[in-house]
């Protein structure tokens, strides 16, 4: 059965996420997508498989370190969820309703809310990547607001970023959760912006050219 009852409103959940982002932060403040539930990537694997057409085995990792038997059970659970619920890969809300959850819907709303206000959205790991896949299905132009802060050790995250055509800025093998990759990226992005805007040129510094 779907993870959400037919009467539940995912459109409302996405809208709520966008409203929360807009109410909480100034118009041009960057948004960091960094949920805090590092071991729940079974849902993200299902969303990624549904959205990209990937085989569940290729997008399901070990999370917090399950053994081989535990990993095989996870892969099987994702495969059965997709076969039973048959999410429509062209309909992001349908994917959310059938193999996602309200928490992912809220993250989708944050991404769409940021993109609508032309605010950069720093994506963290696999969970944020799965939400980004759904957001891109609902509003393809929202990808232009997304920055892939890093590529996590979870195999599904690499597939999600490739599908979105996003190149990660960092690749440190992280699988910590809590927004660690996005937190590192924000400082990197700020440093790059300051170098671009404030670093002296040869002319402004009075440096002579070649003799």
Helices and strands as residue ranges (DSSP letters): H 10-24, E 31-33, H 41-52, H 56-59, H 68-85, H 92-99, H 102-116, E 121-123, H 126-138, G 140-145, E 146-148, H 155-164, H 180-198, H 202-205
